């Protein structure tokens, strides 16, 4: 009987450690992917501000944002609430998904704007895309851990 109990405890501890590792890697993926979005937005921002010329690289950066935006919900599987993710992501999944849908739509508009190579259009579309990011972060992202 003791062996069965010890085996059960060991299995529980092992499963918990495995889940923690899986969630940690999901959190790492989220953070890395969000940083990719931020880096692409920064590159486009330089064009919108007139500090760089629009180019195929600008279009590629917008496409990267749009591609990653479509993946955001997959970065938040149930129970992966560590780091800065607020619990309301999962209790208000429909709202979270709707906020992400706005990001996907805005980033698609950004792709179209970058293809014009017009910095004013790019700036307007970038601003709209950034606004969707901020709206989601205000609602669903917690403060940085201290």
N, CA, C and O atoms as a GROMACS GRO file, in nm:
protein
  584
    1UNK      N    1   0.083  -0.119   0.000
    1UNK     CA    2   0.000   0.000   0.000
    1UNK      C    3   0.088   0.126   0.000
    1UNK      O    4   0.060   0.222  -0.072
    2UNK      N    5   0.196   0.124   0.082
    2UNK     CA    6   0.284   0.240   0.088
    2UNK      C    7   0.348   0.267  -0.048
    2UNK      O    8   0.366   0.382  -0.088
    3UNK      N    9   0.383   0.159  -0.119
    3UNK     CA   10   0.445   0.174  -0.251
    3UNK      C   11   0.349   0.240  -0.349
    3UNK      O   12   0.389   0.324  -0.430
    4UNK      N   13   0.222   0.203  -0.340
    4UNK     CA   14   0.122   0.262  -0.430
    4UNK      C   15   0.106   0.410  -0.399
    4UNK      O   16   0.098   0.492  -0.491
    5UNK      N   17   0.100   0.445  -0.271
    5UNK     CA   18   0.086   0.585  -0.231
    5UNK      C   19   0.209   0.664  -0.275
    5UNK      O   20   0.196   0.773  -0.331
    6UNK      N   21   0.328   0.609  -0.249
    6UNK     CA   22   0.451   0.678  -0.290
    6UNK      C   23   0.458   0.694  -0.442
    6UNK      O   24   0.501   0.798  -0.492
    7UNK      N   25   0.416   0.592  -0.514
    7UNK     CA   26   0.414   0.600  -0.660
    7UNK      C   27   0.317   0.708  -0.706
    7UNK      O   28   0.344   0.782  -0.800
    8UNK      N   29   0.203   0.715  -0.638
    8UNK     CA   30   0.104   0.819  -0.672
    8UNK      C   31   0.158   0.958  -0.646
    8UNK      O   32   0.139   1.049  -0.727
    9UNK      N   33   0.225   0.976  -0.533
    9UNK     CA   34   0.284   1.106  -0.500
    9UNK      C   35   0.393   1.141  -0.601
    9UNK      O   36   0.398   1.254  -0.650
   10UNK      N   37   0.478   1.046  -0.632
   10UNK     CA   38   0.585   1.070  -0.730
   10UNK      C   39   0.527   1.108  -0.865
   10UNK      O   40   0.576   1.199  -0.931
   11UNK      N   41   0.422   1.038  -0.906
   11UNK     CA   42   0.359   1.069  -1.035
   11UNK      C   43   0.300   1.209  -1.035
   11UNK      O   44   0.310   1.281  -1.134
   12UNK      N   45   0.238   1.247  -0.924
   12UNK     CA   46   0.179   1.381  -0.913
   12UNK      C   47   0.286   1.488  -0.920
   12UNK      O   48   0.271   1.588  -0.990
   13UNK      N   49   0.395   1.468  -0.845
   13UNK     CA   50   0.505   1.565  -0.847
   13UNK      C   51   0.565   1.575  -0.987
   13UNK      O   52   0.590   1.684  -1.036
   14UNK      N   53   0.588   1.460  -1.050
   14UNK     CA   54   0.645   1.459  -1.185
   14UNK      C   55   0.552   1.530  -1.283
   14UNK      O   56   0.599   1.610  -1.365
   15UNK      N   57   0.422   1.502  -1.276
   15UNK     CA   58   0.326   1.567  -1.367
   15UNK      C   59   0.323   1.717  -1.343
   15UNK      O   60   0.316   1.795  -1.438
   16UNK      N   61   0.328   1.757  -1.216
   16UNK     CA   62   0.328   1.900  -1.185
   16UNK      C   63   0.453   1.969  -1.239
   16UNK      O   64   0.445   2.079  -1.292
   17UNK      N   65   0.567   1.904  -1.226
   17UNK     CA   66   0.692   1.961  -1.278
   17UNK      C   67   0.687   1.970  -1.430
   17UNK      O   68   0.732   2.068  -1.489
   18UNK      N   69   0.632   1.866  -1.492
   18UNK     CA   70   0.622   1.868  -1.639
   18UNK      C   71   0.529   1.979  -1.684
   18UNK      O   72   0.559   2.049  -1.782
   19UNK      N   73   0.416   1.997  -1.614
   19UNK     CA   74   0.323   2.104  -1.651
   19UNK      C   75   0.387   2.240  -1.630
   19UNK      O   76   0.371   2.329  -1.712
   20UNK      N   77   0.460   2.257  -1.521
   20UNK     CA   78   0.526   2.385  -1.495
   20UNK      C   79   0.624   2.415  -1.606
   20UNK      O   80   0.633   2.528  -1.652
   21UNK      N   81   0.699   2.314  -1.649
   21UNK     CA   82   0.794   2.333  -1.759
   21UNK      C   83   0.722   2.369  -1.887
   21UNK      O   84   0.767   2.456  -1.961
   22UNK      N   85   0.610   2.302  -1.914
   22UNK     CA   86   0.534   2.331  -2.036
   22UNK      C   87   0.479   2.473  -2.032
   22UNK      O   88   0.485   2.545  -2.131
   23UNK      N   89   0.426   2.512  -1.915
   23UNK     CA   90   0.372   2.648  -1.904
   23UNK      C   91   0.484   2.750  -1.913
   23UNK      O   92   0.467   2.856  -1.975
   24UNK      N   93   0.598   2.721  -1.850
   24UNK     CA   94   0.710   2.814  -1.857
   24UNK      C   95   0.755   2.834  -2.000
   24UNK      O   96   0.785   2.946  -2.040
   25UNK      N   97   0.759   2.727  -2.077
   25UNK     CA   98   0.801   2.741  -2.216
   25UNK      C   99   0.696   2.816  -2.297
   25UNK      O  100   0.731   2.888  -2.391
   26UNK      N  101   0.567   2.800  -2.262
   26UNK     CA  102   0.463   2.875  -2.331
   26UNK      C  103   0.475   3.023  -2.297
   26UNK      O  104   0.460   3.109  -2.384
   27UNK      N  105   0.503   3.052  -2.172
   27UNK     CA  106   0.523   3.191  -2.132
   27UNK      C  107   0.643   3.250  -2.205
   27UNK      O  108   0.638   3.364  -2.252
   28UNK      N  109   0.751   3.173  -2.214
   28UNK     CA  110   0.869   3.220  -2.287
   28UNK      C  111   0.836   3.246  -2.433
   28UNK      O  112   0.882   3.344  -2.491
   29UNK      N  113   0.755   3.158  -2.493
   29UNK     CA  114   0.715   3.176  -2.633
   29UNK      C  115   0.632   3.304  -2.648
   29UNK      O  116   0.652   3.381  -2.742
   30UNK      N  117   0.539   3.324  -2.554
   30UNK     CA  118   0.456   3.447  -2.558
   30UNK      C  119   0.544   3.571  -2.553
   30UNK      O  120   0.530   3.662  -2.635
   31UNK      N  121   0.634   3.573  -2.456
   31UNK     CA  122   0.720   3.691  -2.438
   31UNK      C  123   0.806   3.713  -2.562
   31UNK      O  124   0.815   3.826  -2.611
   32UNK      N  125   0.867   3.609  -2.613
   32UNK     CA  126   0.952   3.622  -2.732
   32UNK      C  127   0.871   3.669  -2.852
   32UNK      O  128   0.917   3.754  -2.929
   33UNK      N  129   0.753   3.615  -2.869
   33UNK     CA  130   0.670   3.652  -2.984
   33UNK      C  131   0.619   3.795  -2.972
   33UNK      O  132   0.613   3.868  -3.071
   34UNK      N  133   0.582   3.836  -2.851
   34UNK     CA  134   0.538   3.975  -2.831
   34UNK      C  135   0.655   4.071  -2.858
   34UNK      O  136   0.635   4.180  -2.911
   35UNK      N  137   0.776   4.030  -2.821
   35UNK     CA  138   0.893   4.113  -2.850
   35UNK      C  139   0.917   4.122  -3.001
   35UNK      O  140   0.960   4.226  -3.051
   36UNK      N  141   0.889   4.014  -3.073
   36UNK     CA  142   0.900   4.018  -3.219
   36UNK      C  143   0.801   4.119  -3.277
   36UNK      O  144   0.835   4.196  -3.366
   37UNK      N  145   0.679   4.118  -3.225
   37UNK     CA  146   0.580   4.215  -3.271
   37UNK      C  147   0.629   4.356  -3.241
   37UNK      O  148   0.621   4.444  -3.327
   38UNK      N  149   0.679   4.377  -3.121
   38UNK     CA  150   0.729   4.509  -3.084
   38UNK      C  151   0.845   4.555  -3.171
   38UNK      O  152   0.852   4.672  -3.210
   39UNK      N  153   0.935   4.465  -3.203
   39UNK     CA  154   1.047   4.499  -3.290
   39UNK      C  155   1.003   4.536  -3.430
   39UNK      O  156   1.056   4.628  -3.491
   40UNK      N  157   0.904   4.462  -3.480
   40UNK     CA  158   0.852   4.492  -3.614
   40UNK      C  159   0.780   4.627  -3.613
   40UNK      O  160   0.790   4.704  -3.708
   41UNK      N  161   0.708   4.655  -3.505
   41UNK     CA  162   0.639   4.784  -3.495
   41UNK      C  163   0.740   4.898  -3.488
   41UNK      O  164   0.717   5.005  -3.545
   42UNK      N  165   0.850   4.876  -3.418
   42UNK     CA  166   0.955   4.979  -3.409
   42UNK      C  167   1.013   5.008  -3.547
   42UNK      O  168   1.035   5.124  -3.582
   43UNK      N  169   1.039   4.903  -3.624
   43UNK     CA  170   1.094   4.924  -3.759
   43UNK      C  171   0.997   5.004  -3.846
   43UNK      O  172   1.038   5.091  -3.923
   44UNK      N  173   0.869   4.974  -3.834
   44UNK     CA  174   0.769   5.048  -3.912
   44UNK      C  175   0.755   5.190  -3.859
   44UNK      O  176   0.732   5.283  -3.936
   45UNK      N  177   0.770   5.207  -3.728
   45UNK     CA  178   0.761   5.339  -3.667
   45UNK      C  179   0.868   5.433  -3.723
   45UNK      O  180   0.842   5.551  -3.745
   46UNK      N  181   0.987   5.379  -3.747
   46UNK     CA  182   1.093   5.461  -3.805
   46UNK      C  183   1.052   5.515  -3.943
   46UNK      O  184   1.087   5.627  -3.978
   47UNK      N  185   0.978   5.436  -4.019
   47UNK     CA  186   0.928   5.480  -4.150
   47UNK      C  187   0.820   5.585  -4.130
   47UNK      O  188   0.820   5.688  -4.196
   48UNK      N  189   0.727   5.557  -4.038
   48UNK     CA  190   0.616   5.650  -4.014
   48UNK      C  191   0.666   5.786  -3.966
   48UNK      O  192   0.606   5.889  -3.996
   49UNK      N  193   0.776   5.787  -3.892
   49UNK     CA  194   0.834   5.912  -3.841
   49UNK      C  195   0.924   5.982  -3.942
   49UNK      O  196   0.970   6.093  -3.918
   50UNK      N  197   0.948   5.916  -4.054
   50UNK     CA  198   1.035   5.975  -4.155
   50UNK      C  199   1.182   5.950  -4.130
   50UNK      O  200   1.266   6.012  -4.196
   51UNK      N  201   1.215   5.862  -4.037
   51UNK     CA  202   1.355   5.831  -4.007
   51UNK      C  203   1.412   5.722  -4.096
   51UNK      O  204   1.532   5.694  -4.092
   52UNK      N  205   1.326   5.660  -4.177
   52UNK     CA  206   1.368   5.554  -4.269
   52UNK      C  207   1.273   5.555  -4.387
   52UNK      O  208   1.159   5.600  -4.376
   53UNK      N  209   1.321   5.506  -4.499
   53UNK     CA  210   1.238   5.496  -4.619
   53UNK      C  211   1.158   5.367  -4.615
   53UNK      O  212   1.206   5.263  -4.569
   54UNK      N  213   1.034   5.374  -4.663
   54UNK     CA  214   0.953   5.253  -4.676
   54UNK      C  215   1.018   5.162  -4.780
   54UNK      O  216   1.073   5.209  -4.880
   55UNK      N  217   1.010   5.033  -4.756
   55UNK     CA  218   1.073   4.935  -4.846
   55UNK      C  219   1.002   4.802  -4.832
   55UNK      O  220   0.904   4.788  -4.759
   56UNK      N  221   1.053   4.705  -4.903
   56UNK     CA  222   1.000   4.569  -4.890
   56UNK      C  223   1.016   4.519  -4.746
   56UNK      O  224   0.935   4.438  -4.699
   57UNK      N  225   1.118   4.566  -4.677
   57UNK     CA  226   1.139   4.527  -4.537
   57UNK      C  227   1.026   4.581  -4.449
   57UNK      O  228   0.988   4.517  -4.351
   58UNK      N  229   0.973   4.697  -4.484
   58UNK     CA  230   0.860   4.754  -4.410
   58UNK      C  231   0.737   4.666  -4.427
   58UNK      O  232   0.667   4.636  -4.330
   59UNK      N  233   0.712   4.624  -4.550
   59UNK     CA  234   0.600   4.534  -4.578
   59UNK      C  235   0.620   4.402  -4.504
   59UNK      O  236   0.526   4.348  -4.446
   60UNK      N  237   0.741   4.350  -4.507
   60UNK     CA  238   0.770   4.224  -4.438
   60UNK      C  239   0.746   4.237  -4.288
   60UNK      O  240   0.696   4.144  -4.225
   61UNK      N  241   0.783   4.350  -4.230
   61UNK     CA  242   0.761   4.372  -4.086
   61UNK      C  243   0.611   4.373  -4.056
   61UNK      O  244   0.567   4.314  -3.956
   62UNK      N  245   0.532   4.438  -4.140
   62UNK     CA  246   0.387   4.441  -4.120
   62UNK      C  247   0.328   4.301  -4.135
   62UNK      O  248   0.238   4.262  -4.060
   63UNK      N  249   0.377   4.228  -4.231
   63UNK     CA  250   0.329   4.091  -4.251
   63UNK      C  251   0.363   4.002  -4.131
   63UNK      O  252   0.285   3.915  -4.093
   64UNK      N  253   0.480   4.026  -4.072
   64UNK     CA  254   0.520   3.951  -3.954
   64UNK      C  255   0.422   3.979  -3.839
   64UNK      O  256   0.378   3.887  -3.770
   65UNK      N  257   0.388   4.106  -3.821
   65UNK     CA  258   0.292   4.143  -3.716
   65UNK      C  259   0.160   4.072  -3.740
   65UNK      O  260   0.102   4.015  -3.647
   66UNK      N  261   0.111   4.077  -3.863
   66UNK     CA  262  -0.017   4.014  -3.895
   66UNK      C  263  -0.013   3.863  -3.873
   66UNK      O  264  -0.108   3.806  -3.819
   67UNK      N  265   0.094   3.801  -3.915
   67UNK     CA  266   0.108   3.655  -3.897
   67UNK      C  267   0.110   3.620  -3.748
   67UNK      O  268   0.041   3.527  -3.706
   68UNK      N  269   0.188   3.693  -3.671
   68UNK     CA  270   0.196   3.665  -3.528
   68UNK      C  271   0.064   3.697  -3.458
   68UNK      O  272   0.024   3.626  -3.366
   69UNK      N  273  -0.004   3.803  -3.501
   69UNK     CA  274  -0.132   3.840  -3.440
   69UNK      C  275  -0.232   3.725  -3.452
   69UNK      O  276  -0.310   3.701  -3.359
   70UNK      N  277  -0.230   3.657  -3.563
   70UNK     CA  278  -0.322   3.544  -3.583
   70UNK      C  279  -0.293   3.428  -3.488
   70UNK      O  280  -0.379   3.344  -3.464
   71UNK      N  281  -0.171   3.424  -3.435
   71UNK     CA  282  -0.130   3.315  -3.346
   71UNK      C  283  -0.154   3.343  -3.198
   71UNK      O  284  -0.147   3.252  -3.115
   72UNK      N  285  -0.182   3.468  -3.164
   72UNK     CA  286  -0.188   3.507  -3.022
   72UNK      C  287  -0.276   3.415  -2.937
   72UNK      O  288  -0.229   3.370  -2.832
   73UNK      N  289  -0.399   3.383  -2.975
   73UNK     CA  290  -0.479   3.296  -2.888
   73UNK      C  291  -0.413   3.162  -2.857
   73UNK      O  292  -0.433   3.107  -2.748
   74UNK      N  293  -0.335   3.109  -2.949
   74UNK     CA  294  -0.269   2.980  -2.925
   74UNK      C  295  -0.158   2.991  -2.821
   74UNK      O  296  -0.112   2.890  -2.770
   75UNK      N  297  -0.116   3.113  -2.790
   75UNK     CA  298  -0.012   3.133  -2.690
   75UNK      C  299  -0.068   3.133  -2.548
   75UNK      O  300   0.007   3.143  -2.451
   76UNK      N  301  -0.200   3.122  -2.536
   76UNK     CA  302  -0.265   3.131  -2.405
   76UNK      C  303  -0.354   3.009  -2.377
   76UNK      O  304  -0.474   3.024  -2.356
   77UNK      N  305  -0.295   2.889  -2.377
   77UNK     CA  306  -0.377   2.773  -2.344
   77UNK      C  307  -0.427   2.782  -2.200
   77UNK      O  308  -0.362   2.842  -2.114
   78UNK      N  309  -0.540   2.723  -2.175
   78UNK     CA  310  -0.599   2.720  -2.041
   78UNK      C  311  -0.494   2.679  -1.939
   78UNK      O  312  -0.422   2.580  -1.958
   79UNK      N  313  -0.485   2.756  -1.830
   79UNK     CA  314  -0.394   2.721  -1.723
   79UNK      C  315  -0.253   2.774  -1.737
   79UNK      O  316  -0.168   2.745  -1.653
   80UNK      N  317  -0.226   2.850  -1.841
   80UNK     CA  318  -0.090   2.902  -1.860
   80UNK      C  319  -0.083   3.048  -1.816
   80UNK      O  320  -0.031   3.132  -1.889
   81UNK      N  321  -0.133   3.076  -1.699
   81UNK     CA  322  -0.148   3.213  -1.654
   81UNK      C  323  -0.031   3.274  -1.581
   81UNK      O  324  -0.048   3.372  -1.509
   82UNK      N  325   0.087   3.219  -1.597
   82UNK     CA  326   0.200   3.278  -1.528
   82UNK      C  327   0.247   3.406  -1.598
   82UNK      O  328   0.195   3.445  -1.702
   83UNK      N  329   0.343   3.467  -1.537
   83UNK     CA  330   0.405   3.592  -1.580
   83UNK      C  331   0.303   3.705  -1.575
   83UNK      O  332   0.256   3.735  -1.465
   84UNK      N  333   0.267   3.768  -1.683
   84UNK     CA  334   0.181   3.886  -1.678
   84UNK      C  335   0.039   3.862  -1.725
   84UNK      O  336  -0.042   3.955  -1.726
   85UNK      N  337   0.006   3.742  -1.763
   85UNK     CA  338  -0.128   3.712  -1.813
   85UNK      C  339  -0.229   3.718  -1.697
   85UNK      O  340  -0.211   3.651  -1.596
   86UNK      N  341  -0.334   3.798  -1.713
   86UNK     CA  342  -0.439   3.805  -1.612
   86UNK      C  343  -0.536   3.689  -1.630
   86UNK      O  344  -0.554   3.638  -1.741
   87UNK      N  345  -0.599   3.648  -1.521
   87UNK     CA  346  -0.693   3.536  -1.525
   87UNK      C  347  -0.813   3.564  -1.614
   87UNK      O  348  -0.875   3.470  -1.665
   88UNK      N  349  -0.847   3.692  -1.634
   88UNK     CA  350  -0.965   3.722  -1.716
   88UNK      C  351  -0.947   3.686  -1.864
   88UNK      O  352  -1.043   3.690  -1.941
   89UNK      N  353  -0.825   3.653  -1.904
   89UNK     CA  354  -0.806   3.602  -2.041
   89UNK      C  355  -0.894   3.478  -2.058
   89UNK      O  356  -0.959   3.461  -2.161
   90UNK      N  357  -0.894   3.392  -1.957
   90UNK     CA  358  -0.967   3.265  -1.967
   90UNK      C  359  -1.111   3.277  -1.920
   90UNK      O  360  -1.198   3.205  -1.970
   91UNK      N  361  -1.138   3.367  -1.824
   91UNK     CA  362  -1.277   3.382  -1.779
   91UNK      C  363  -1.357   3.466  -1.877
   91UNK      O  364  -1.480   3.460  -1.879
   92UNK      N  365  -1.289   3.546  -1.960
   92UNK     CA  366  -1.354   3.626  -2.064
   92UNK      C  367  -1.287   3.595  -2.198
   92UNK      O  368  -1.242   3.686  -2.268
   93UNK      N  369  -1.282   3.467  -2.233
   93UNK     CA  370  -1.215   3.426  -2.356
   93UNK      C  371  -1.275   3.495  -2.478
   93UNK      O  372  -1.202   3.534  -2.569
   94UNK      N  373  -1.407   3.510  -2.481
   94UNK     CA  374  -1.472   3.574  -2.596
   94UNK      C  375  -1.424   3.718  -2.610
   94UNK      O  376  -1.399   3.765  -2.721
   95UNK      N  377  -1.411   3.789  -2.499
   95UNK     CA  378  -1.361   3.926  -2.503
   95UNK      C  379  -1.215   3.932  -2.546
   95UNK      O  380  -1.176   4.019  -2.624
   96UNK      N  381  -1.136   3.840  -2.495
   96UNK     CA  382  -0.995   3.832  -2.532
   96UNK      C  383  -0.981   3.804  -2.681
   96UNK      O  384  -0.902   3.867  -2.751
   97UNK      N  385  -1.060   3.710  -2.728
   97UNK     CA  386  -1.057   3.673  -2.871
   97UNK      C  387  -1.102   3.792  -2.956
   97UNK      O  388  -1.043   3.818  -3.061
   98UNK      N  389  -1.206   3.863  -2.912
   98UNK     CA  390  -1.254   3.980  -2.987
   98UNK      C  391  -1.146   4.088  -2.993
   98UNK      O  392  -1.126   4.152  -3.097
   99UNK      N  393  -1.076   4.108  -2.883
   99UNK     CA  394  -0.966   4.206  -2.881
   99UNK      C  395  -0.857   4.164  -2.978
   99UNK      O  396  -0.800   4.247  -3.050
  100UNK      N  397  -0.827   4.035  -2.981
  100UNK     CA  398  -0.725   3.986  -3.074
  100UNK      C  399  -0.772   3.998  -3.218
  100UNK      O  400  -0.692   4.028  -3.307
  101UNK      N  401  -0.900   3.975  -3.243
  101UNK     CA  402  -0.954   3.990  -3.379
  101UNK      C  403  -0.934   4.134  -3.429
  101UNK      O  404  -0.910   4.156  -3.548
  102UNK      N  405  -0.944   4.231  -3.337
  102UNK     CA  406  -0.920   4.371  -3.375
  102UNK      C  407  -0.773   4.390  -3.414
  102UNK      O  408  -0.742   4.463  -3.509
  103UNK      N  409  -0.684   4.325  -3.342
  103UNK     CA  410  -0.542   4.333  -3.376
  103UNK      C  411  -0.516   4.271  -3.513
  103UNK      O  412  -0.442   4.327  -3.594
  104UNK      N  413  -0.576   4.157  -3.539
  104UNK     CA  414  -0.558   4.091  -3.669
  104UNK      C  415  -0.608   4.182  -3.781
  104UNK      O  416  -0.540   4.197  -3.883
  105UNK      N  417  -0.724   4.242  -3.763
  105UNK     CA  418  -0.780   4.331  -3.867
  105UNK      C  419  -0.693   4.456  -3.884
  105UNK      O  420  -0.663   4.497  -3.996
  106UNK      N  421  -0.652   4.516  -3.772
  106UNK     CA  422  -0.570   4.637  -3.781
  106UNK      C  423  -0.434   4.607  -3.845
  106UNK      O  424  -0.383   4.687  -3.923
  107UNK      N  425  -0.376   4.492  -3.812
  107UNK     CA  426  -0.246   4.458  -3.871
  107UNK      C  427  -0.259   4.424  -4.019
  107UNK      O  428  -0.165   4.444  -4.095
  108UNK      N  429  -0.374   4.372  -4.060
  108UNK     CA  430  -0.398   4.350  -4.204
  108UNK      C  431  -0.405   4.485  -4.276
  108UNK      O  432  -0.353   4.500  -4.387
  109UNK      N  433  -0.469   4.583  -4.213
  109UNK     CA  434  -0.473   4.719  -4.269
  109UNK      C  435  -0.332   4.778  -4.275
  109UNK      O  436  -0.298   4.850  -4.369
  110UNK      N  437  -0.250   4.746  -4.175
  110UNK     CA  438  -0.112   4.793  -4.173
  110UNK      C  439  -0.033   4.733  -4.290
  110UNK      O  440   0.047   4.802  -4.353
  111UNK      N  441  -0.056   4.607  -4.318
  111UNK     CA  442   0.011   4.544  -4.433
  111UNK      C  443  -0.026   4.621  -4.561
  111UNK      O  444   0.061   4.654  -4.641
  112UNK      N  445  -0.155   4.649  -4.578
  112UNK     CA  446  -0.200   4.722  -4.697
  112UNK      C  447  -0.137   4.861  -4.704
  112UNK      O  448  -0.096   4.906  -4.810
  113UNK      N  449  -0.130   4.928  -4.588
  113UNK     CA  450  -0.072   5.062  -4.585
  113UNK      C  451   0.077   5.060  -4.620
  113UNK      O  452   0.126   5.149  -4.690
  114UNK      N  453   0.150   4.960  -4.571
  114UNK     CA  454   0.293   4.956  -4.601
  114UNK      C  455   0.318   4.933  -4.749
  114UNK      O  456   0.420   4.976  -4.803
  115UNK      N  457   0.226   4.865  -4.815
  115UNK     CA  458   0.243   4.839  -4.958
  115UNK      C  459   0.230   4.967  -5.041
  115UNK      O  460   0.274   4.970  -5.156
  116UNK      N  461   0.170   5.072  -4.984
  116UNK     CA  462   0.159   5.200  -5.055
  116UNK      C  463   0.292   5.275  -5.052
  116UNK      O  464   0.316   5.362  -5.135
  117UNK      N  465   0.378   5.241  -4.956
  117UNK     CA  466   0.507   5.308  -4.934
  117UNK      C  467   0.488   5.455  -4.895
  117UNK      O  468   0.582   5.534  -4.904
  118UNK      N  469   0.369   5.492  -4.853
  118UNK     CA  470   0.337   5.629  -4.812
  118UNK      C  471   0.347   5.638  -4.660
  118UNK      O  472   0.270   5.574  -4.589
  119UNK      N  473   0.440   5.719  -4.610
  119UNK     CA  474   0.465   5.723  -4.466
  119UNK      C  475   0.344   5.771  -4.387
  119UNK      O  476   0.324   5.727  -4.274
  120UNK      N  477   0.262   5.860  -4.442
  120UNK     CA  478   0.143   5.908  -4.371
  120UNK      C  479   0.042   5.794  -4.353
  120UNK      O  480  -0.013   5.776  -4.244
  121UNK      N  481   0.018   5.718  -4.459
  121UNK     CA  482  -0.074   5.604  -4.448
  121UNK      C  483  -0.019   5.499  -4.353
  121UNK      O  484  -0.093   5.439  -4.274
  122UNK      N  485   0.110   5.477  -4.362
  122UNK     CA  486   0.175   5.380  -4.274
  122UNK      C  487   0.161   5.424  -4.128
  122UNK      O  488   0.129   5.344  -4.041
  123UNK      N  489   0.184   5.552  -4.103
  123UNK     CA  490   0.173   5.605  -3.967
  123UNK      C  491   0.033   5.591  -3.910
  123UNK      O  492   0.016   5.553  -3.794
  124UNK      N  493  -0.067   5.622  -3.991
  124UNK     CA  494  -0.206   5.609  -3.944
  124UNK      C  495  -0.240   5.464  -3.912
  124UNK      O  496  -0.301   5.434  -3.809
  125UNK      N  497  -0.200   5.373  -4.000
  125UNK     CA  498  -0.229   5.231  -3.979
  125UNK      C  499  -0.150   5.176  -3.860
  125UNK      O  500  -0.200   5.092  -3.786
  126UNK      N  501  -0.028   5.223  -3.844
  126UNK     CA  502   0.053   5.179  -3.731
  126UNK      C  503  -0.010   5.226  -3.600
  126UNK      O  504  -0.014   5.152  -3.502
  127UNK      N  505  -0.058   5.349  -3.598
  127UNK     CA  506  -0.125   5.402  -3.479
  127UNK      C  507  -0.248   5.320  -3.442
  127UNK      O  508  -0.271   5.291  -3.325
  128UNK      N  509  -0.326   5.283  -3.542
  128UNK     CA  510  -0.445   5.201  -3.517
  128UNK      C  511  -0.406   5.063  -3.465
  128UNK      O  512  -0.472   5.009  -3.376
  129UNK      N  513  -0.300   5.008  -3.520
  129UNK     CA  514  -0.254   4.876  -3.475
  129UNK      C  515  -0.204   4.885  -3.331
  129UNK      O  516  -0.237   4.800  -3.248
  130UNK      N  517  -0.127   4.987  -3.302
  130UNK     CA  518  -0.076   5.006  -3.166
  130UNK      C  519  -0.188   5.025  -3.065
  130UNK      O  520  -0.178   4.979  -2.951
  131UNK      N  521  -0.293   5.094  -3.107
  131UNK     CA  522  -0.408   5.115  -3.018
  131UNK      C  523  -0.473   4.982  -2.981
  131UNK      O  524  -0.516   4.964  -2.867
  132UNK      N  525  -0.481   4.889  -3.076
  132UNK     CA  526  -0.540   4.758  -3.043
  132UNK      C  527  -0.450   4.682  -2.946
  132UNK      O  528  -0.499   4.612  -2.858
  133UNK      N  529  -0.319   4.695  -2.962
  133UNK     CA  530  -0.226   4.630  -2.868
  133UNK      C  531  -0.248   4.684  -2.727
  133UNK      O  532  -0.264   4.608  -2.631
  134UNK      N  533  -0.249   4.815  -2.716
  134UNK     CA  534  -0.267   4.879  -2.587
  134UNK      C  535  -0.399   4.845  -2.521
  134UNK      O  536  -0.405   4.825  -2.400
  135UNK      N  537  -0.506   4.839  -2.600
  135UNK     CA  538  -0.637   4.806  -2.545
  135UNK      C  539  -0.639   4.667  -2.484
  135UNK      O  540  -0.697   4.646  -2.378
  136UNK      N  541  -0.576   4.575  -2.550
  136UNK     CA  542  -0.571   4.438  -2.499
  136UNK      C  543  -0.481   4.432  -2.376
  136UNK      O  544  -0.516   4.366  -2.278
  137UNK      N  545  -0.369   4.498  -2.379
  137UNK     CA  546  -0.276   4.496  -2.266
  137UNK      C  547  -0.340   4.557  -2.142
  137UNK      O  548  -0.321   4.506  -2.032
  138UNK      N  549  -0.416   4.666  -2.159
  138UNK     CA  550  -0.480   4.729  -2.044
  138UNK      C  551  -0.575   4.633  -1.973
  138UNK      O  552  -0.586   4.634  -1.850
  139UNK      N  553  -0.643   4.553  -2.050
  139UNK     CA  554  -0.746   4.464  -1.995
  139UNK      C  555  -0.690   4.330  -1.951
  139UNK      O  556  -0.731   4.278  -1.847
  140UNK      N  557  -0.598   4.274  -2.026
  140UNK     CA  558  -0.558   4.135  -2.006
  140UNK      C  559  -0.414   4.113  -1.961
  140UNK      O  560  -0.374   3.998  -1.941
  141UNK      N  561  -0.336   4.218  -1.946
  141UNK     CA  562  -0.197   4.201  -1.904
  141UNK      C  563  -0.175   4.268  -1.769
  141UNK      O  564  -0.213   4.382  -1.748
  142UNK      N  565  -0.113   4.194  -1.679
  142UNK     CA  566  -0.084   4.246  -1.548
  142UNK      C  567   0.050   4.320  -1.545
  142UNK      O  568   0.121   4.325  -1.645
  143UNK      N  569   0.083   4.378  -1.430
  143UNK     CA  570   0.211   4.451  -1.418
  143UNK      C  571   0.329   4.355  -1.421
  143UNK      O  572   0.317   4.235  -1.398
  144UNK      N  573   0.444   4.413  -1.450
  144UNK     CA  574   0.567   4.334  -1.447
  144UNK      C  575   0.593   4.289  -1.303
  144UNK      O  576   0.574   4.364  -1.208
  145UNK      N  577   0.637   4.164  -1.290
  145UNK     CA  578   0.670   4.119  -1.153
  145UNK      C  579   0.790   4.197  -1.100
  145UNK      O  580   0.881   4.233  -1.175
  146UNK      N  581   0.789   4.221  -0.970
  146UNK     CA  582   0.901   4.298  -0.912
  146UNK      C  583   1.013   4.211  -0.867
  146UNK      O  584   1.113   4.262  -0.816
   0.00000   0.00000   0.00000
